[in-house]
Amino acid sequence: MKMRPTGVIPPMTTPFTKDGEIDFKLVAPQVDWLIGAGSHGMAAGGSTGEGHTLDHEEYRDLIAATVEAARGRAPVIAGIIVDSTRDAIRRGKLVRDMDVAALQVTPVHYLFKPDEQAMVDHFRRMADETGMPIIIYNVVPWSYLSPALLTRIMTEVPLVVGVKQSAGDLKLLADLMMMAPDKLIYSAVDALMYPSYTLGAHGSIAAILTAAPHASVALWDAVKAGNHPLALELHKKLLTLWNAVIADNLPACTRFAQTLQGLPKTFPRAPMPEASPAQQAAIRSALAGLGVVGAREAAE
């Protein structure tokens, strides 16, 4: 692995037009905004980016545009959300010659759950055939991997270098960090970034970072500096924002938060609905609390 990405790594939204096409010229402004906020990297094609809706060519071109926009200033992680080993390998091969730090890969998740050996074999084949570092994105409720299985996979498949631990359970994150101390463990427990960092998470890859990158970097920096009063204050404000965006249309709410902070307006890909008026009001209020949206905008 050329680098071990750590710190605040926001998962980008994909800039769709109203008719569902990707507006590739809007990738660079988001990359620049995230880097300008102090982000330590970025992920593209993940769940916040509605990566499950992308065809192979769109996926390839999105990752290429992200890498080009980053220009080596911060590592890029490529998300893969598919339902077969064959498709996962194909996507990995599409980007392996780009300057991508790692693949972020969900377990296969539609309807059927592989047994433990099949899951190990899935990630082993991906590693063998792509030759790329892999971060397991442990998020799918009905195909959720235990800390023991995650540790087994990372032990048996050295190119599986870490885990993005999601689904809201901080104890499982703590267990995993104790069981795999030499691996990269990222928190995607959006509501609890502060305790995640104090427990020793190597970083985070989560939608809350994309909705509020400046405050998210400030929280990371505060914990690293031992400034826990500031960290607790930021945690409360970020939790208020998380409570405003967490919904079945989370990517749409996240992109609305970005728009309020100056990024061009983009749209979720159908059939996901845009943020509702009630969601928009709550997001405006939470961003005002963070000081990134003025009182006038919050009242609109």
Contacts in CASP RR format, 6 or more apart in sequence:
PFRMAT RR
TARGET T0000
AUTHOR 0000-0000-0000
METHOD contacts of the structure
MODEL  1
MKMRPTGVIPPMTTPFTKDGEIDFKLVAPQVDWLIGAGSHGMAAGGSTGE
GHTLDHEEYRDLIAATVEAARGRAPVIAGIIVDSTRDAIRRGKLVRDMDV
AALQVTPVHYLFKPDEQAMVDHFRRMADETGMPIIIYNVVPWSYLSPALL
TRIMTEVPLVVGVKQSAGDLKLLADLMMMAPDKLIYSAVDALMYPSYTLG
AHGSIAAILTAAPHASVALWDAVKAGNHPLALELHKKLLTLWNAVIADNL
PACTRFAQTLQGLPKTFPRAPMPEASPAQQAAIRSALAGLGVVGAREAAE
1 101 0 8 1.000
1 102 0 8 1.000
1 133 0 8 1.000
1 161 0 8 1.000
2 101 0 8 1.000
3 75 0 8 1.000
3 101 0 8 1.000
4 161 0 8 1.000
4 184 0 8 1.000
4 202 0 8 1.000
5 40 0 8 1.000
5 41 0 8 1.000
5 75 0 8 1.000
5 77 0 8 1.000
5 101 0 8 1.000
5 102 0 8 1.000
5 184 0 8 1.000
6 40 0 8 1.000
6 184 0 8 1.000
6 202 0 8 1.000
6 203 0 8 1.000
7 40 0 8 1.000
7 41 0 8 1.000
7 202 0 8 1.000
7 203 0 8 1.000
7 204 0 8 1.000
7 220 0 8 1.000
8 38 0 8 1.000
8 39 0 8 1.000
8 40 0 8 1.000
8 41 0 8 1.000
8 203 0 8 1.000
8 204 0 8 1.000
8 209 0 8 1.000
8 213 0 8 1.000
8 216 0 8 1.000
8 217 0 8 1.000
8 220 0 8 1.000
9 39 0 8 1.000
9 40 0 8 1.000
9 41 0 8 1.000
9 42 0 8 1.000
9 43 0 8 1.000
9 75 0 8 1.000
9 77 0 8 1.000
9 186 0 8 1.000
9 203 0 8 1.000
9 204 0 8 1.000
9 205 0 8 1.000
9 209 0 8 1.000
10 34 0 8 1.000
10 39 0 8 1.000
10 41 0 8 1.000
10 42 0 8 1.000
10 43 0 8 1.000
10 205 0 8 1.000
10 206 0 8 1.000
10 209 0 8 1.000
10 210 0 8 1.000
10 213 0 8 1.000
10 216 0 8 1.000
11 42 0 8 1.000
11 43 0 8 1.000
11 44 0 8 1.000
11 45 0 8 1.000
11 46 0 8 1.000
11 47 0 8 1.000
11 48 0 8 1.000
11 49 0 8 1.000
11 205 0 8 1.000
11 206 0 8 1.000
11 207 0 8 1.000
11 209 0 8 1.000
11 210 0 8 1.000
12 27 0 8 1.000
12 30 0 8 1.000
12 31 0 8 1.000
12 34 0 8 1.000
12 42 0 8 1.000
12 43 0 8 1.000
12 44 0 8 1.000
12 45 0 8 1.000
12 48 0 8 1.000
12 49 0 8 1.000
12 66 0 8 1.000
12 210 0 8 1.000
13 30 0 8 1.000
13 48 0 8 1.000
13 49 0 8 1.000
13 50 0 8 1.000
13 210 0 8 1.000
13 251 0 8 1.000
13 254 0 8 1.000
13 255 0 8 1.000
13 258 0 8 1.000
13 266 0 8 1.000
14 22 0 8 1.000
14 44 0 8 1.000
14 45 0 8 1.000
14 49 0 8 1.000
14 50 0 8 1.000
14 51 0 8 1.000
14 54 0 8 1.000
14 62 0 8 1.000
14 266 0 8 1.000
14 269 0 8 1.000
15 22 0 8 1.000
15 23 0 8 1.000
15 24 0 8 1.000
15 26 0 8 1.000
15 27 0 8 1.000
15 30 0 8 1.000
15 264 0 8 1.000
15 266 0 8 1.000
16 22 0 8 1.000
16 23 0 8 1.000
16 50 0 8 1.000
16 266 0 8 1.000
16 267 0 8 1.000
16 268 0 8 1.000
16 269 0 8 1.000
17 23 0 8 1.000
17 266 0 8 1.000
17 267 0 8 1.000
18 267 0 8 1.000
20 267 0 8 1.000
20 269 0 8 1.000
20 270 0 8 1.000
22 58 0 8 1.000
22 61 0 8 1.000
22 62 0 8 1.000
23 266 0 8 1.000
24 61 0 8 1.000
24 62 0 8 1.000
24 65 0 8 1.000
26 263 0 8 1.000
26 264 0 8 1.000
26 266 0 8 1.000
27 62 0 8 1.000
27 65 0 8 1.000
27 66 0 8 1.000
27 69 0 8 1.000
28 65 0 8 1.000
28 68 0 8 1.000
28 69 0 8 1.000
29 263 0 8 1.000
29 264 0 8 1.000
30 258 0 8 1.000
30 263 0 8 1.000
31 42 0 8 1.000
31 66 0 8 1.000
31 69 0 8 1.000
31 70 0 8 1.000
32 69 0 8 1.000
33 213 0 8 1.000
33 258 0 8 1.000
33 261 0 8 1.000
33 262 0 8 1.000
33 263 0 8 1.000
34 41 0 8 1.000
34 42 0 8 1.000
34 74 0 8 1.000
34 210 0 8 1.000
34 213 0 8 1.000
35 41 0 8 1.000
35 42 0 8 1.000
35 70 0 8 1.000
35 73 0 8 1.000
35 74 0 8 1.000
37 213 0 8 1.000
37 214 0 8 1.000
37 216 0 8 1.000
37 217 0 8 1.000
38 213 0 8 1.000
38 214 0 8 1.000
38 217 0 8 1.000
39 74 0 8 1.000
39 209 0 8 1.000
39 213 0 8 1.000
39 216 0 8 1.000
39 217 0 8 1.000
40 74 0 8 1.000
40 75 0 8 1.000
40 203 0 8 1.000
40 217 0 8 1.000
41 70 0 8 1.000
41 74 0 8 1.000
41 75 0 8 1.000
41 76 0 8 1.000
41 77 0 8 1.000
42 66 0 8 1.000
42 70 0 8 1.000
42 74 0 8 1.000
42 75 0 8 1.000
42 76 0 8 1.000
42 77 0 8 1.000
43 76 0 8 1.000
43 77 0 8 1.000
43 78 0 8 1.000
43 79 0 8 1.000
43 104 0 8 1.000
43 205 0 8 1.000
44 62 0 8 1.000
44 63 0 8 1.000
44 66 0 8 1.000
44 76 0 8 1.000
44 77 0 8 1.000
44 78 0 8 1.000
44 79 0 8 1.000
45 51 0 8 1.000
45 54 0 8 1.000
45 59 0 8 1.000
45 62 0 8 1.000
45 63 0 8 1.000
45 78 0 8 1.000
45 79 0 8 1.000
45 80 0 8 1.000
45 81 0 8 1.000
46 52 0 8 1.000
46 79 0 8 1.000
46 80 0 8 1.000
46 81 0 8 1.000
46 104 0 8 1.000
46 137 0 8 1.000
47 81 0 8 1.000
47 106 0 8 1.000
47 137 0 8 1.000
47 139 0 8 1.000
47 207 0 8 1.000
47 251 0 8 1.000
48 207 0 8 1.000
48 210 0 8 1.000
48 250 0 8 1.000
48 251 0 8 1.000
48 254 0 8 1.000
49 251 0 8 1.000
50 251 0 8 1.000
50 268 0 8 1.000
50 269 0 8 1.000
50 272 0 8 1.000
51 59 0 8 1.000
51 79 0 8 1.000
51 81 0 8 1.000
52 81 0 8 1.000
52 82 0 8 1.000
53 269 0 8 1.000
54 62 0 8 1.000
56 90 0 8 1.000
56 91 0 8 1.000
56 94 0 8 1.000
59 91 0 8 1.000
59 94 0 8 1.000
59 95 0 8 1.000
60 94 0 8 1.000
60 95 0 8 1.000
63 76 0 8 1.000
63 78 0 8 1.000
63 94 0 8 1.000
63 95 0 8 1.000
63 98 0 8 1.000
63 100 0 8 1.000
64 95 0 8 1.000
64 98 0 8 1.000
66 76 0 8 1.000
67 76 0 8 1.000
67 98 0 8 1.000
67 99 0 8 1.000
67 100 0 8 1.000
70 76 0 8 1.000
70 99 0 8 1.000
72 99 0 8 1.000
75 101 0 8 1.000
75 102 0 8 1.000
76 98 0 8 1.000
76 99 0 8 1.000
76 100 0 8 1.000
76 101 0 8 1.000
77 100 0 8 1.000
77 101 0 8 1.000
77 102 0 8 1.000
77 103 0 8 1.000
77 104 0 8 1.000
77 135 0 8 1.000
77 205 0 8 1.000
78 91 0 8 1.000
78 92 0 8 1.000
78 95 0 8 1.000
78 98 0 8 1.000
78 100 0 8 1.000
78 102 0 8 1.000
78 103 0 8 1.000
78 104 0 8 1.000
79 103 0 8 1.000
79 104 0 8 1.000
79 105 0 8 1.000
79 137 0 8 1.000
80 88 0 8 1.000
80 91 0 8 1.000
80 92 0 8 1.000
80 103 0 8 1.000
80 104 0 8 1.000
80 105 0 8 1.000
80 106 0 8 1.000
81 106 0 8 1.000
81 137 0 8 1.000
82 88 0 8 1.000
82 91 0 8 1.000
82 106 0 8 1.000
82 108 0 8 1.000
83 108 0 8 1.000
83 109 0 8 1.000
83 110 0 8 1.000
84 108 0 8 1.000
85 108 0 8 1.000
85 121 0 8 1.000
85 122 0 8 1.000
85 125 0 8 1.000
85 126 0 8 1.000
88 105 0 8 1.000
88 108 0 8 1.000
88 122 0 8 1.000
88 126 0 8 1.000
89 125 0 8 1.000
89 126 0 8 1.000
89 129 0 8 1.000
89 130 0 8 1.000
91 103 0 8 1.000
92 103 0 8 1.000
92 126 0 8 1.000
92 130 0 8 1.000
92 132 0 8 1.000
93 129 0 8 1.000
93 130 0 8 1.000
95 103 0 8 1.000
96 130 0 8 1.000
96 131 0 8 1.000
96 132 0 8 1.000
100 132 0 8 1.000
101 133 0 8 1.000
102 132 0 8 1.000
102 133 0 8 1.000
102 134 0 8 1.000
102 135 0 8 1.000
102 161 0 8 1.000
103 126 0 8 1.000
103 130 0 8 1.000
103 132 0 8 1.000
103 133 0 8 1.000
103 134 0 8 1.000
103 135 0 8 1.000
104 134 0 8 1.000
104 135 0 8 1.000
104 137 0 8 1.000
104 164 0 8 1.000
104 205 0 8 1.000
105 123 0 8 1.000
105 126 0 8 1.000
105 134 0 8 1.000
105 135 0 8 1.000
105 136 0 8 1.000
105 137 0 8 1.000
106 136 0 8 1.000
106 137 0 8 1.000
106 139 0 8 1.000
106 140 0 8 1.000
107 114 0 8 1.000
107 119 0 8 1.000
107 122 0 8 1.000
107 136 0 8 1.000
107 138 0 8 1.000
107 140 0 8 1.000
107 143 0 8 1.000
107 145 0 8 1.000
108 114 0 8 1.000
108 122 0 8 1.000
108 143 0 8 1.000
109 140 0 8 1.000
109 142 0 8 1.000
109 143 0 8 1.000
113 142 0 8 1.000
113 143 0 8 1.000
114 122 0 8 1.000
114 143 0 8 1.000
116 149 0 8 1.000
116 152 0 8 1.000
119 145 0 8 1.000
119 149 0 8 1.000
119 153 0 8 1.000
120 149 0 8 1.000
120 152 0 8 1.000
120 153 0 8 1.000
120 156 0 8 1.000
120 157 0 8 1.000
123 134 0 8 1.000
123 136 0 8 1.000
123 153 0 8 1.000
123 157 0 8 1.000
123 160 0 8 1.000
124 156 0 8 1.000
124 157 0 8 1.000
126 134 0 8 1.000
127 134 0 8 1.000
127 157 0 8 1.000
127 158 0 8 1.000
127 159 0 8 1.000
127 160 0 8 1.000
131 159 0 8 1.000
132 159 0 8 1.000
133 159 0 8 1.000
133 160 0 8 1.000
133 161 0 8 1.000
134 157 0 8 1.000
134 159 0 8 1.000
134 160 0 8 1.000
134 161 0 8 1.000
134 162 0 8 1.000
135 160 0 8 1.000
135 161 0 8 1.000
135 162 0 8 1.000
135 163 0 8 1.000
135 164 0 8 1.000
135 184 0 8 1.000
135 186 0 8 1.000
135 205 0 8 1.000
136 145 0 8 1.000
136 150 0 8 1.000
136 153 0 8 1.000
136 160 0 8 1.000
136 162 0 8 1.000
136 163 0 8 1.000
136 164 0 8 1.000
137 164 0 8 1.000
137 166 0 8 1.000
137 188 0 8 1.000
138 144 0 8 1.000
138 145 0 8 1.000
138 150 0 8 1.000
138 163 0 8 1.000
138 164 0 8 1.000
138 165 0 8 1.000
138 166 0 8 1.000
138 167 0 8 1.000
139 164 0 8 1.000
139 166 0 8 1.000
139 167 0 8 1.000
139 188 0 8 1.000
141 167 0 8 1.000
144 167 0 8 1.000
145 153 0 8 1.000
146 172 0 8 1.000
147 172 0 8 1.000
147 175 0 8 1.000
147 176 0 8 1.000
147 179 0 8 1.000
147 180 0 8 1.000
148 179 0 8 1.000
150 163 0 8 1.000
150 176 0 8 1.000
150 179 0 8 1.000
150 180 0 8 1.000
151 176 0 8 1.000
151 179 0 8 1.000
151 180 0 8 1.000
153 160 0 8 1.000
154 160 0 8 1.000
154 161 0 8 1.000
154 162 0 8 1.000
154 163 0 8 1.000
154 180 0 8 1.000
154 183 0 8 1.000
161 183 0 8 1.000
161 184 0 8 1.000
162 180 0 8 1.000
162 183 0 8 1.000
162 184 0 8 1.000
162 185 0 8 1.000
162 186 0 8 1.000
163 176 0 8 1.000
163 180 0 8 1.000
163 183 0 8 1.000
163 184 0 8 1.000
163 185 0 8 1.000
163 186 0 8 1.000
164 186 0 8 1.000
164 188 0 8 1.000
164 205 0 8 1.000
165 172 0 8 1.000
165 173 0 8 1.000
165 176 0 8 1.000
165 185 0 8 1.000
165 186 0 8 1.000
165 187 0 8 1.000
165 188 0 8 1.000
165 189 0 8 1.000
166 188 0 8 1.000
166 189 0 8 1.000
166 206 0 8 1.000
167 188 0 8 1.000
167 189 0 8 1.000
168 188 0 8 1.000
168 189 0 8 1.000
168 190 0 8 1.000
168 191 0 8 1.000
168 192 0 8 1.000
169 189 0 8 1.000
170 189 0 8 1.000
170 192 0 8 1.000
170 195 0 8 1.000
170 196 0 8 1.000
170 199 0 8 1.000
173 185 0 8 1.000
173 187 0 8 1.000
173 189 0 8 1.000
173 196 0 8 1.000
173 199 0 8 1.000
173 201 0 8 1.000
174 199 0 8 1.000
176 185 0 8 1.000
177 185 0 8 1.000
177 199 0 8 1.000
177 200 0 8 1.000
177 201 0 8 1.000
184 202 0 8 1.000
185 200 0 8 1.000
185 201 0 8 1.000
185 202 0 8 1.000
185 203 0 8 1.000
186 201 0 8 1.000
186 202 0 8 1.000
186 203 0 8 1.000
186 204 0 8 1.000
186 205 0 8 1.000
187 193 0 8 1.000
187 196 0 8 1.000
187 197 0 8 1.000
187 201 0 8 1.000
187 203 0 8 1.000
187 204 0 8 1.000
187 206 0 8 1.000
188 204 0 8 1.000
188 205 0 8 1.000
188 206 0 8 1.000
189 196 0 8 1.000
189 206 0 8 1.000
190 206 0 8 1.000
190 207 0 8 1.000
190 208 0 8 1.000
190 242 0 8 1.000
190 246 0 8 1.000
191 208 0 8 1.000
191 239 0 8 1.000
191 242 0 8 1.000
191 243 0 8 1.000
191 246 0 8 1.000
193 204 0 8 1.000
193 206 0 8 1.000
193 208 0 8 1.000
193 216 0 8 1.000
193 219 0 8 1.000
193 220 0 8 1.000
193 235 0 8 1.000
193 238 0 8 1.000
194 219 0 8 1.000
194 223 0 8 1.000
194 231 0 8 1.000
194 232 0 8 1.000
194 234 0 8 1.000
194 235 0 8 1.000
196 203 0 8 1.000
196 204 0 8 1.000
197 203 0 8 1.000
197 204 0 8 1.000
197 219 0 8 1.000
197 220 0 8 1.000
197 223 0 8 1.000
197 224 0 8 1.000
197 231 0 8 1.000
198 223 0 8 1.000
203 220 0 8 1.000
204 216 0 8 1.000
204 220 0 8 1.000
207 245 0 8 1.000
207 250 0 8 1.000
207 251 0 8 1.000
207 254 0 8 1.000
208 216 0 8 1.000
208 238 0 8 1.000
208 241 0 8 1.000
208 242 0 8 1.000
208 245 0 8 1.000
209 216 0 8 1.000
210 254 0 8 1.000
210 257 0 8 1.000
210 258 0 8 1.000
211 241 0 8 1.000
211 245 0 8 1.000
211 253 0 8 1.000
211 254 0 8 1.000
211 257 0 8 1.000
211 258 0 8 1.000
211 283 0 8 1.000
212 238 0 8 1.000
212 241 0 8 1.000
212 257 0 8 1.000
212 287 0 8 1.000
212 290 0 8 1.000
212 292 0 8 1.000
214 290 0 8 1.000
214 292 0 8 1.000
215 234 0 8 1.000
215 237 0 8 1.000
215 238 0 8 1.000
215 290 0 8 1.000
215 292 0 8 1.000
216 238 0 8 1.000
218 230 0 8 1.000
218 234 0 8 1.000
219 231 0 8 1.000
219 234 0 8 1.000
219 235 0 8 1.000
219 238 0 8 1.000
222 228 0 8 1.000
222 230 0 8 1.000
222 231 0 8 1.000
222 234 0 8 1.000
223 231 0 8 1.000
237 286 0 8 1.000
237 289 0 8 1.000
237 290 0 8 1.000
238 290 0 8 1.000
240 285 0 8 1.000
240 286 0 8 1.000
240 289 0 8 1.000
241 257 0 8 1.000
241 283 0 8 1.000
241 286 0 8 1.000
241 287 0 8 1.000
241 290 0 8 1.000
243 282 0 8 1.000
243 286 0 8 1.000
244 253 0 8 1.000
244 279 0 8 1.000
244 282 0 8 1.000
244 283 0 8 1.000
244 285 0 8 1.000
244 286 0 8 1.000
245 253 0 8 1.000
245 254 0 8 1.000
245 257 0 8 1.000
245 279 0 8 1.000
245 283 0 8 1.000
246 253 0 8 1.000
247 253 0 8 1.000
247 279 0 8 1.000
249 268 0 8 1.000
249 272 0 8 1.000
249 273 0 8 1.000
249 274 0 8 1.000
249 275 0 8 1.000
249 279 0 8 1.000
251 268 0 8 1.000
251 272 0 8 1.000
252 267 0 8 1.000
252 268 0 8 1.000
252 272 0 8 1.000
252 273 0 8 1.000
252 274 0 8 1.000
252 275 0 8 1.000
253 275 0 8 1.000
253 279 0 8 1.000
253 283 0 8 1.000
255 263 0 8 1.000
255 266 0 8 1.000
255 267 0 8 1.000
255 268 0 8 1.000
256 274 0 8 1.000
256 275 0 8 1.000
256 279 0 8 1.000
256 280 0 8 1.000
256 283 0 8 1.000
257 283 0 8 1.000
257 287 0 8 1.000
259 265 0 8 1.000
259 266 0 8 1.000
260 283 0 8 1.000
260 284 0 8 1.000
260 287 0 8 1.000
260 292 0 8 1.000
260 293 0 8 1.000
260 297 0 8 1.000
261 287 0 8 1.000
261 292 0 8 1.000
261 293 0 8 1.000
267 274 0 8 1.000
268 274 0 8 1.000
275 283 0 8 1.000
284 293 0 8 1.000
284 297 0 8 1.000
284 298 0 8 1.000
284 299 0 8 1.000
284 300 0 8 1.000
285 298 0 8 1.000
287 293 0 8 1.000
287 298 0 8 1.000
288 294 0 8 1.000
288 295 0 8 1.000
288 297 0 8 1.000
288 298 0 8 1.000
289 298 0 8 1.000
END
